[in-house]
Amino acid sequence: MSHGLVTCELICSSEEQDRLQKPLENAIMAGDQPIFTVLSDVELKGEGHPEGTGAARTAASDNESGIFSGECELCEEHQAELDWFCASEQKLICSHCAIVGPCRGHAVTPLSTRVSTVRVCENQLVDVCEKIQLQALRIERFIEHTLTDKEQKLQAAASRAREQVLAQVSAAREALEEEEQRLLEEVQREEERVEQCLLTQQAHWKQALANLSQTRSRLVHTLTHTPDSQLATSAQEIGERVEEAEGVGEPCDTEQLNLNPTCSDSRLLRGLWATAVLLGQNAHRTSYFKFDERTVGPLLTLSQDLFTLTFTNKKSRQPCAYDPARFDSWPNALGSQALSSGTHCWVVDVGQSAAFKVGVCYASLERKGSGNGARLGYNSQSWVLSNYDGDYSFCHAEKKVPLQVVKKPQKIGVLLDWPSQTLLFYEPDSNAILYSITQTFTAPLLPACAVTDQSITIVHK
């Protein structure tokens, strides 16, 4: 338990000041009596006590002990003893300073009273000193033991943290280097395969071209230089050469002549890239999107802030004004901002819905009719992640890729990186990648959504 230093208020009461002020002034004006003599007379005569008051006894005692002896300092201005204490200025003054000097009207106390009060506090000061000493000992122990122990533990913990960082980075670097080597070898093999196919095709078609040229030359020579008698018997030979020429066929481009894009596809590499984009030091911020109310299809209502789509049944359906941009059959809605450069990510809260689609599409997507041309995921102009009663899949051009989702996501994140032509769907809470695709996008893309159960909301964090 700690005790604060006791502060003693050392001022005269107003009554005491009134009682002392007039004799003091008379004494100063008369100039023939020391001020303490006047005070002693006032105290003795006014109170009627032969022994005198406490102040007088204190003054006498202090005089006897030498406090007011010749050792006292003199006021530089009045050349009088500094036998008063000014509480306002916190300094010793003479009686002239208190009555007609700079401390006139201040709270003043006789020096003897001030000294006596301080001495009364002496025991308390001793206690305070003892407590300060104990506190100093505790601080020393804290420095010597606690802080030293903390420093040692800090060094050990920092060392372990460094080792952990180095180990994790080393493991990631080793895995990444191995993946890099594997992918580069795969690309090299694919390049060599395509190169071999191209060489084979070139040799084949060069030979075919030579054969065709030779056959044509022979046919032209036969027709122009063969006598009619021999030409009549050469019909079979001519037919064989024509058949040979027709058998060459038409050249055509095939996928075998192109580099297979999957040769550079890697879940590990894509996952590290997505993590760097989403969580790295320079992580891309969520783009600010709203739904374009002009595109909202039937059976849907759009919130006033343009963030939430809510599915409504046919009975409560309200007729919509005609708009070329509006879907008139499918419950779709598109974002208001087209994307054709940079990196963008946005998050859709789907926790309340059991049937929805989230993704992107070209602005040229069909808006009218109930055919697949306007149905998200069922044409070549839209790419969406779909959920229908727990059945998750990636949909594009009428093809569905089933997705293994262990836990129902409350939110779906979409990441579009235009420079790498990458579209990625992820779960924002864990940053787990649900599906990714590299696609050559030939036109600006719009965020696209559909909902047939409850509601979904674009989230801005």
C-alpha positions in Angstrom: 0.0 0.0 0.0 1.4 3.4 -1.0 0.9 6.8 0.7 1.2 10.1 -1.1 3.2 12.9 0.2 1.0 15.0 2.6 0.7 18.6 1.4 0.1 21.1 4.2 -1.8 24.3 3.4 0.2 27.0 5.3 -1.9 30.2 5.1 -3.4 32.4 7.7 -7.1 32.4 8.1 -9.0 35.5 7.0 -9.9 36.2 10.7 -6.3 35.9 11.8 -5.1 38.1 8.9 -7.6 40.8 9.9 -6.5 40.5 13.5 -2.8 40.8 12.6 -2.9 43.2 9.7 -3.6 46.5 11.6 -0.9 46.0 14.3 1.5 45.0 11.6 0.8 48.1 9.6 1.1 50.3 12.7 4.4 48.7 13.6 5.7 49.2 10.0 4.5 52.8 9.9 5.9 53.5 13.4 9.2 51.8 12.5 10.2 51.5 16.2 9.2 48.0 17.0 10.1 44.6 15.5 7.1 43.0 13.9 7.2 39.9 16.1 7.2 42.0 19.2 4.0 43.6 18.0 2.6 40.2 17.2 3.5 38.9 20.6 1.9 41.9 22.2 -1.3 41.5 20.2 -1.5 37.8 21.0 -0.8 38.3 24.8 -3.1 41.3 25.3 -5.9 40.4 23.0 -6.4 36.9 24.2 -5.6 37.5 27.9 -3.4 34.5 28.3 -0.3 35.2 30.4 1.5 32.3 28.8 0.8 33.7 25.3 -0.6 31.9 22.3 0.8 29.0 20.3 2.3 31.3 17.7 4.1 33.4 20.3 5.4 30.3 22.1 6.5 28.9 18.7 8.2 32.1 17.9 9.9 32.2 21.3 11.0 28.6 20.9 12.4 29.3 17.5 14.2 32.3 18.7 15.7 30.3 21.5 16.8 27.6 19.0 18.4 30.2 16.8 16.0 30.2 13.9 15.6 34.0 14.1 19.2 34.7 15.1 21.6 36.8 13.1 22.0 33.9 10.7 18.7 34.8 9.0 19.0 36.3 5.5 17.8 39.8 4.8 15.4 41.0 2.1 17.4 42.6 -0.7 14.6 45.2 -1.2 13.8 46.2 2.4 16.9 45.0 4.2 14.6 43.3 6.8 14.7 39.7 8.0 13.0 37.1 5.8 10.8 36.0 8.6 7.6 35.4 6.6 6.6 32.8 4.0 4.5 33.7 1.0 2.4 30.7 -0.1 1.4 32.4 -3.4 5.1 33.0 -4.4 6.5 30.0 -2.5 9.4 32.0 -1.1 10.6 33.7 2.1 9.7 37.4 2.4 10.0 40.2 5.0 7.1 41.9 6.7 7.4 44.9 4.5 7.0 42.7 1.4 3.8 41.3 3.0 2.2 44.7 3.8 3.5 47.2 1.2 5.6 45.1 -1.1 5.1 42.8 -4.0 3.4 40.2 -1.8 0.7 42.5 -0.5 -2.6 40.7 -0.4 -1.0 37.2 -0.8 -1.5 34.3 1.6 1.4 34.7 4.0 2.5 32.8 7.1 5.0 33.5 9.8 8.2 31.6 9.2 8.0 30.0 12.6 4.5 28.6 11.8 5.7 27.4 8.5 8.7 25.6 10.1 6.6 24.1 12.9 4.1 22.8 10.3 6.9 21.2 8.3 8.3 19.6 11.4 4.9 18.2 12.2 5.1 16.5 8.8 8.5 15.1 9.5 7.3 11.7 10.7 5.1 11.4 7.6 8.1 12.4 5.4 10.1 9.6 7.1 7.4 7.1 6.3 7.4 8.4 2.7 11.2 8.0 2.5 10.9 4.4 3.8 8.3 3.6 1.2 10.4 5.2 -1.5 13.3 3.0 -0.5 11.1 -0.1 -0.6 9.8 0.9 -4.0 13.3 1.4 -5.2 14.2 -2.1 -4.0 11.2 -3.6 -5.8 12.3 -1.7 -9.0 15.8 -3.1 -8.6 14.5 -6.6 -8.2 12.2 -6.1 -11.2 15.1 -5.0 -13.4 17.5 -7.7 -12.2 15.1 -10.6 -12.3 11.9 -10.0 -14.2 13.2 -7.9 -17.0 16.4 -10.0 -17.4 14.2 -13.1 -17.5 11.9 -11.4 -20.0 14.9 -10.5 -22.2 16.1 -14.1 -22.2 12.7 -15.4 -23.0 12.3 -12.7 -25.7 15.5 -13.8 -27.4 14.5 -17.5 -27.3 11.0 -16.7 -28.7 12.4 -14.5 -31.4 14.9 -17.2 -32.3 12.1 -19.8 -32.6 10.0 -17.3 -34.6 12.9 -16.8 -37.0 13.5 -20.5 -37.4 9.8 -21.0 -38.0 9.7 -18.3 -40.7 12.8 -19.7 -42.3 11.5 -23.2 -42.2 8.2 -22.3 -43.7 9.7 -20.1 -46.4 12.2 -22.8 -47.2 9.5 -25.4 -47.5 7.5 -23.1 -49.7 10.5 -22.1 -51.8 11.5 -25.8 -52.2 7.9 -26.7 -53.2 7.7 -23.7 -55.5 11.1 -24.5 -57.1 10.1 -28.1 -57.7 6.8 -27.0 -59.1 8.6 -24.5 -61.3 10.9 -27.1 -62.6 8.0 -29.5 -63.2 6.0 -26.9 -65.1 8.9 -25.8 -67.2 9.7 -29.3 -68.2 6.0 -29.9 -69.0 6.0 -26.8 -71.1 9.2 -27.9 -72.8 7.7 -31.3 -73.6 4.5 -29.7 -74.9 6.5 -27.3 -77.0 8.6 -30.2 -78.5 5.4 -32.2 -79.2 3.8 -29.3 -81.0 7.0 -28.5 -82.8 7.3 -32.1 -84.0 3.7 -32.0 -85.1 4.4 -28.9 -87.1 7.4 -30.4 -88.7 5.5 -33.5 -89.6 2.6 -31.5 -91.0 5.0 -29.3 -92.9 6.8 -32.4 -94.4 3.5 -34.0 -95.2 1.9 -31.1 -96.9 5.1 -30.2 -98.7 5.2 -33.7 -100.1 1.5 -33.5 -100.9 2.1 -30.1 -102.6 4.9 -31.7 -104.6 2.7 -34.6 -105.6 -0.1 -32.4 -106.6 2.2 -30.2 -108.7 3.6 -33.3 -110.4 0.2 -34.8 -111.0 -1.1 -31.6 -112.4 1.9 -31.3 -114.7 1.4 -34.8 -116.0 -2.3 -34.3 -116.5 -1.6 -31.0 -118.4 1.1 -32.7 -120.5 -1.2 -35.7 -121.2 -4.0 -33.4 -122.3 -1.9 -31.2 -124.5 0.7 -33.6 -126.0 -1.0 -37.0 -126.2 -2.5 -37.9 -129.6 -6.2 -38.5 -129.7 -5.6 -42.2 -130.4 -3.5 -42.6 -127.3 -5.7 -40.3 -125.2 -8.6 -42.6 -125.8 -6.7 -45.5 -124.2 -5.3 -43.3 -121.3 -8.6 -42.7 -119.6 -7.8 -45.2 -116.9 -4.4 -43.6 -116.2 -5.9 -40.2 -116.1 -8.6 -41.3 -113.7 -6.0 -42.8 -111.3 -4.0 -39.6 -111.3 -7.2 -37.5 -110.6 -8.1 -39.9 -107.8 -4.7 -39.6 -106.4 -4.9 -35.8 -106.4 -8.3 -35.8 -104.8 -7.0 -38.2 -102.1 -4.6 -35.6 -100.8 -7.5 -33.8 -99.0 -7.8 -30.3 -97.6 -5.4 -29.0 -95.0 -7.0 -28.0 -91.7 -5.9 -26.6 -88.5 -6.2 -28.8 -85.4 -5.8 -28.4 -81.6 -2.8 -30.8 -81.9 -0.9 -27.9 -83.5 -1.5 -25.6 -80.5 0.3 -25.6 -77.2 -2.0 -27.2 -74.6 -2.6 -24.4 -72.0 -3.1 -27.0 -69.2 0.7 -27.7 -69.4 1.3 -24.6 -67.3 -1.7 -25.1 -65.0 -0.8 -25.7 -61.4 -3.0 -25.6 -58.3 0.0 -24.9 -56.1 1.2 -22.0 -58.3 -2.3 -20.6 -58.8 -3.0 -20.9 -55.0 0.3 -19.1 -54.1 -0.5 -16.4 -56.7 -4.0 -15.9 -55.4 -2.8 -15.8 -51.8 -0.2 -13.1 -52.8 -2.9 -11.1 -54.5 -5.4 -11.4 -51.7 -3.2 -11.4 -48.6 0.2 -10.1 -49.7 1.7 -6.8 -48.5 0.3 -5.1 -51.5 -3.0 -7.0 -51.5 -5.6 -5.7 -53.9 -8.5 -4.0 -52.3 -12.1 -5.1 -52.9 -13.6 -3.3 -55.9 -16.7 -1.2 -55.3 -19.6 -2.6 -57.3 -23.3 -2.1 -57.4 -26.0 -3.9 -59.4 -27.3 -2.0 -62.5 -31.0 -1.7 -61.8 -31.7 -1.5 -65.5 -30.6 -5.2 -65.9 -32.5 -6.7 -63.0 -34.7 -9.6 -64.3 -38.2 -10.6 -63.3 -38.8 -12.3 -60.0 -36.1 -10.1 -58.5 -36.2 -7.0 -56.4 -33.2 -4.7 -55.9 -32.5 -3.0 -52.6 -32.4 0.8 -52.4 -28.6 0.8 -52.0 -28.3 -1.4 -55.2 -26.4 -4.1 -53.3 -29.0 -6.8 -52.5 -31.0 -9.0 -54.9 -34.0 -10.7 -53.5 -36.0 -13.5 -55.2 -39.8 -13.1 -55.2 -42.4 -15.6 -56.4 -44.7 -15.0 -59.3 -47.7 -14.0 -57.2 -45.9 -11.0 -55.9 -44.1 -10.1 -59.1 -44.4 -6.5 -60.2 -44.4 -5.6 -63.9 -41.1 -4.0 -65.0 -40.8 -1.2 -67.5 -39.3 -2.3 -70.8 -35.5 -1.7 -71.1 -33.2 -3.2 -73.7 -30.7 -3.9 -71.0 -33.2 -5.8 -68.8 -33.4 -9.6 -68.6 -37.1 -10.5 -69.3 -37.1 -14.2 -68.4 -34.1 -15.3 -66.3 -33.6 -13.9 -62.7 -30.3 -12.3 -63.6 -28.6 -9.0 -62.8 -25.3 -7.5 -63.9 -22.9 -5.1 -62.3 -22.7 -1.5 -63.3 -19.0 -1.3 -64.1 -17.3 -3.0 -67.0 -13.8 -4.6 -66.5 -11.2 -4.7 -69.2 -7.9 -4.1 -67.3 -6.2 -4.4 -64.0 -7.0 -6.7 -61.1 -10.4 -6.7 -59.4 -12.0 -8.8 -56.6 -15.4 -8.6 -55.0 -17.4 -10.6 -52.5 -21.0 -11.7 -52.5 -22.8 -12.8 -49.4 -24.7 -15.9 -50.3 -25.3 -17.3 -46.8 -29.1 -17.0 -47.0 -29.6 -18.5 -50.5 -29.6 -22.1 -51.5 -29.8 -21.3 -55.3 -27.6 -18.7 -56.9 -24.9 -18.0 -59.5 -22.0 -15.6 -59.2 -19.5 -14.8 -61.9 -18.9 -12.6 -65.0 -20.2 -12.2 -68.5 -19.7 -10.1 -71.6 -21.8 -7.0 -71.9 -23.1 -8.5 -75.2 -24.9 -11.3 -73.4 -28.5 -11.9 -74.6 -31.1 -10.2 -72.3 -34.3 -11.3 -73.9 -36.0 -14.7 -74.1 -35.8 -17.9 -72.1 -33.2 -19.6 -74.2 -29.7 -20.5 -73.2 -28.3 -17.4 -74.8 -29.5 -15.4 -71.8 -29.0 -18.1 -69.1 -25.8 -17.6 -67.1 -23.3 -20.4 -67.5 -25.2 -21.9 -70.5 -23.5 -19.9 -73.3 -20.0 -19.0 -74.4 -20.3 -15.5 -73.0 -20.7 -16.2 -69.3 -18.6 -17.9 -66.5 -20.3 -18.5 -63.2 -20.0 -20.5 -60.0 -23.4 -22.1 -59.4 -25.1 -23.6 -56.4 -28.4 -25.4 -56.4 -29.3 -26.9 -53.1 -25.8 -27.8 -52.1 -24.7 -28.9 -55.6 -21.8 -26.6 -56.5 -20.3 -26.4 -60.0 -18.5 -24.1 -62.4 -20.6 -23.4 -65.5 -19.6 -22.2 -68.9 -20.9 -22.9 -72.4 -23.4 -25.5 -71.1 -20.5 -27.4 -69.5 -20.6 -28.0 -65.7 -17.5 -28.8 -63.6 -18.6 -30.3 -60.2 -16.9 -28.7 -57.2 -16.1 -30.4 -54.0 -17.2 -28.0 -51.2 -16.7 -29.4 -47.7 -18.5 -26.6 -45.9 -21.2 -24.4 -47.3 -19.6 -21.0 -47.9 -21.3 -18.0 -46.4 -19.6 -15.7 -49.0 -18.2 -16.2 -52.5 -15.2 -14.1 -53.6 -14.5 -13.5 -57.3 -11.0 -12.5 -58.5 -10.5 -11.3 -62.0 -6.9 -10.6 -63.1 -7.0 -9.2 -66.6 -3.3 -9.2 -67.4 -3.1 -12.9 -66.8 -6.6 -13.6 -68.1 -7.4 -15.4 -64.9 -10.8 -15.8 -63.3 -10.8 -17.3 -59.8 -13.5 -18.1 -57.2 -12.6 -18.3 -53.5 -14.0 -18.5 -50.0 -13.1 -15.2 -48.3 -13.0 -16.4 -44.7 -10.4 -19.0 -45.4 -9.1 -17.8 -48.8 -9.6 -21.4 -50.0 -9.7 -21.5 -53.8 -13.0 -23.0 -55.1 -12.2 -22.9 -58.8 -10.0 -21.0 -61.2 -9.7 -20.8 -65.0 -7.4 -19.1 -67.5 -9.4 -17.8 -70.4 -8.7 -15.5 -73.3 -11.3 -12.8 -72.8 -12.0 -10.8 -75.9 -14.3 -8.1 -74.6 -15.0 -6.2 -71.3 -16.6 -8.2 -68.6 -19.4 -7.4 -66.2 -20.0 -8.9 -62.7 -23.1 -11.2 -63.1 -25.4 -12.8 -60.6 -28.6 -14.8 -60.5 -30.7 -15.9 -57.5 -33.8 -18.1 -57.1 -33.9 -18.4 -53.4 -33.9 -15.8 -50.7 -31.3 -13.1 -51.4 -27.6 -12.3 -52.1 -25.7 -9.2 -51.3 -22.5 -7.5 -52.7 -20.3 -7.0 -49.6 -17.9 -4.1 -49.3 -15.2 -4.4 -46.6 
